Amino acid sequence: MHFSFRTIAISITLLCSAIFAAPSDSSFALGELDPKIEGAMKAIVARQYTEASQIAKDIEASEKNVACIVEGMVKIGRYDDLGDTTALQNAARQLDNCKSTGFWDALRIFELGYAQSELGHSIKGAMNTRAGAKTFEKSKNEDARAFYAIYAYYMDGALSWIPFVSDDRPSHLKALQSAAKNSRLFWPLFTTSLVWMHYDRGEYGEALKLANTALSRSPGHPVFQQIKADMLYRQGNFKEAAEIYEQSAKDYLARTGKSIRYWCAAANLVRIYADMKNEQKMKAWQETLKSSEFKGIRHWMPGSLMDDLKKRDLI
């Protein structure tokens, strides 16, 4: 279950995928689930990755192909939370090799596209994301429709400048809102997508409500804590945002060392303290970003965050 730093890019890669990827009119439902699959997904959300991997191995006896996909999602979860880039690379290879049918193969392709995009293979990733999403398009299953809505929302936005092209983004938001509320397996992914859609629209209050709802369902989740802090910062609530990011940096340092999420907290604290005119704390975190450890991981950092710091001459 991934909680991406970035969401689907509105870029030439997405437009290329629309032009060159073959459409699909497949229609399917998710069907009956092995309870172990739901258990694996819950373990990912609970950050119990070893347990989730073990459940995936248990599933393999009866659902080999699904187990392969679930294990790939465990690895992506490790990357999103723990900054485990090796796990992301392994997930991309695994998802590229394992095969399934219907909903699960479409999900495999969709997640493979995400992993490839995070690894810098933007065009290949966008085309796989599009292929997976288009397979979901005709389904009546709410989860499948929500996966399609993520792709379609950004595609409609990318093409909204063209005269007479329909813009169904409100209906895509509605589909995602329903799935974020009802989905047993994928509510974190749908919620995260909604958060960043509202963020892009400048609707920080709505995004904050979603983050708080997610935290009520998964108390203390470190990724949703960072999302909450970002929305508080955008609303000008610098003090609370700083408190959350300070605790996040401390917690990630204890759990993972100086991983991507630790550095995200550190970089955000630089700009928050700059806005608070707290020069002492700002400089302390700036010094942290001068380390060789950060330089080695900088290319994994969210581009928008780094661009903002550079634009403001904070890094």
N, C-alpha and C positions, 0 to 999 in steps of 0.2 A: 504494500500500500504506500504510494508515494505522496509526499508533501513537498512538492517541488519549490525551489527558490524561484523558478521561472515557470511560466505557463506556456502554452503553445504560442510560438512567435508569429506576429503579424509581419511577414517578411516575404521576400521574393521566393524563398524556399517553399513556403506554403502555397504561393500562387503556382509555382512550378508543379507541385504535387497535384494541384487541381487540374492542370492541363494534361499531364502525362500519365497519371495513375489510372488504371482501368476501373470503371465503376462496377459495383455489385448490387444485385437486387435481392440478395439472400434474406430470408425472413425466418426467425427462429425464436425460441423461448429458452430461458435458462434451465428450466426443468427442475427435477428433484435433485437436491444436493445431498451428498454424503455429509453428515454432521461434522465430520472431521475437517472438511474444507472450511466451514464457518469457524471452527476452532482455530485453524491455522491463521485465518484473517484476523480474528480477535487477538491472537498472540502477537501478530505483527503490530497492531495498533497499541498493544500493551508493551511493546518494545522487548518482547520475550523471543528474540530471534532464534536462539538455540531450540527452544520448544517448538516454534513454528516450523523449523527445518525438520525436526523429528516427526512432527505430524505429517509433513509432506512425504517423508519416507514411508510412513504407515499407510498413506493413501495409495502409494505406488502399486501395491499388490492388486488393487481393484481398479484404479484409475491412473495408469502409468502416465499418460499424456497430460492429464490435469495436474498430477503431482509435479511434473516437470515445470509447468507454468507457475504453479504456486511457489515452488522453490525459487524461480526467477524473481517473483515478486518479493520474496523474503530478502533476497540480495539487494533489490532496489530499495527496500525499506531500510536496510543497514546503511546504504549510501545516503539516503535523505536525512536520516537521523544522526548517524555516527560519522558521516563523512568518509565512509569506507569506499574509496575509489576503485580498489581492486574488486570489491564485490560488484560494483556497477559494471566493470568490464566483463566479469564472469557472467553476470545476468544477461548482458547483450549476447554473448556467445551461446548461452544456454537457451534463451528464448528464440534465437535464430535457428537452433537445431531441433528443438522439440516441436511436435506437431499435434494438432487436435482437430476438432470439427466444431461447427456452429459457433455458439457464444464464446467458448473457451479459446478457439483459434483466433477469433476476432480480437479478443482481449489480449492474447499473446502478441499479435501484430501491433496492437495499439501500444502496449507496454514496451515492446521492442523499439518502436519509433521514439518513445520518450528516452529510453536508455541511449540510443544512437545519437539523439540530439544533444544530450548532456555530455556525450563523449566527443562532441564537435563535428559529427557527421550530419550536418544540418539538412541537406537535401534528402539523403537516404532516410533520415529519421522522419522528416515531414511527409515523405511519400508513404512510409509504413503507417504513420499515424492516420493519414488520410484513408489508406486502404482499410485499416481496421475500423475506422469510424463509419465509412460508407457501408460496410457490412452490417453495422448496427442499425442503419437508417430505417429499414423496413420492419424492424422488429416491433412487436407490441409490448415486449418486456420493458418495464420501467427502467431498470438498470441499463439495458442496452440503449434505450432512447436517450438516456442521460449521457452516456459516452459519446453518442453522436452529437448531442447538443453542445458539448465542449468544443468539438471541432467546428460545427456549423456556426456557432456564435462568432468565432474569430474569422471564419471565412466570410460571413455576411459583413462583418466590420471592415475587412480588407477590400471588399467589393462595393461598399456602400456609396462610394463616390461616383459610380457608373450610373448614368440615367436609366430609369425603368427597371433596375435590378432590385428585386424584393429584399427587404431587410426584416428578417424574422427574429432578431435578437430578443425581443421581449418574450416570445414563445419559448425560446431556448432557455432563457433564465427561469421561466416558470417550470420547465421540465426538470431542470437541475435542482430547483428549490424543493420540488416534490421528492426527487430521488435522494437528496441530501437528508431529508427528514425520514424517509421510509426504508432506505436500503440497509439491509443487514450486513452486507459484505463490503460495500464500497462507499459508505457515507463519508469517510474522511477525505477521499479523493474528490468527491463531488462538492463537499463543503469548501475545500481548499480552492477548487476552480472558481466557485462562486465568490469567494473572498476577493480573489484577484480581478475578477470581472468588475465587481463593485469598486475596487481600488482604482482600476483604470478609468472608471466613470467619475471618480472623485467622490464617491459615496462612502466615505470612511466610517460613518456611523453604522450603516448597514453591514459593512465588512466587520466592524467590531462586534456587532450583535452575533454574527455567524461564528466568530472566533470564540466568544463567550459560550455559545451553545455547544460548540465542539468540546470546550473544556468542561462543560457540565456532563458530557457523555464520556469523556476520557480525562478525568481530573489530573492536572499537573502535566499534561502532555507537553514536552519541551518544544516541539515544533509549533504547536498552536500558541504556546506562550510567546514565542518570538513573533508570530503573526500578530498577536494581540498588541504587543509592544509597538510594532510598526504602525498599526492603525492609531494607537494612542498618540504616537509621535506626529502623525499626519494631522491629527486633531489639535495639536499644540499642547497636549498634556505631557510635557517633557519630563516632569518629575516622576510620574508613574512609569512612563516608558523606560527611563533610565534605571529605575529600581528593578524592573523585570529583566532588562538586559544585563545588569550587573549580576543578578542571581543566575541568569542563564549562562553567562560566561563562567561563573564559579562552578556551576553544576556540570557543564560540559568538560571543563578542565579536569574535574574529578573523574568523570565517566570515560572520557575518550582522549584526554590530553588536548593538545591544541589542534583540534579538528576544524573542518569547515564551519560548523555551527558556532564554535568558539570564536573564530575569526569574524563571523558575521556579527556576533554580539559586540566584539571589540570595535569593529568599523562603525557600527551604528552608534556606539557610545561616543565616538569621536565627534560625530556631527550633532548628536543630542547635546553634549556638553558645550559645543561651540554655540549652539542656539541659546543655551542657558547662560552664556557668558561666564562659564566656569572654566577659566583658562587652566587652572592647576590640573583638574581631572582630564580635561581635553588633551593636554600635553602628555599626561601619563599614559593614556591609551594610544596616542600617536607614537610614543616611544615603542610601545608593544608592536605596532605595525612596521617598525623599522627592522625587525629581526629577520634573520635569514630563514627562519622557519616559515614566516609569513610569505616571503618572496617565493619560496618553493611551492606554495599552495595558491598563490594569488590568482592564477589563471582559472581556478575553479570557483572563484567568488562571483556573486551576481554582478553582471555588467552594469546595471542601473545604479547600484550602490557605489561601485568603484568610480563610475563616471561622475556621480554627484560629488564625491570627495575630491576628485581631481579638479572639477569645475570650480569648487569653492577653495581650492588650494589648501586642502586639509590633509593631503597625503602626498 
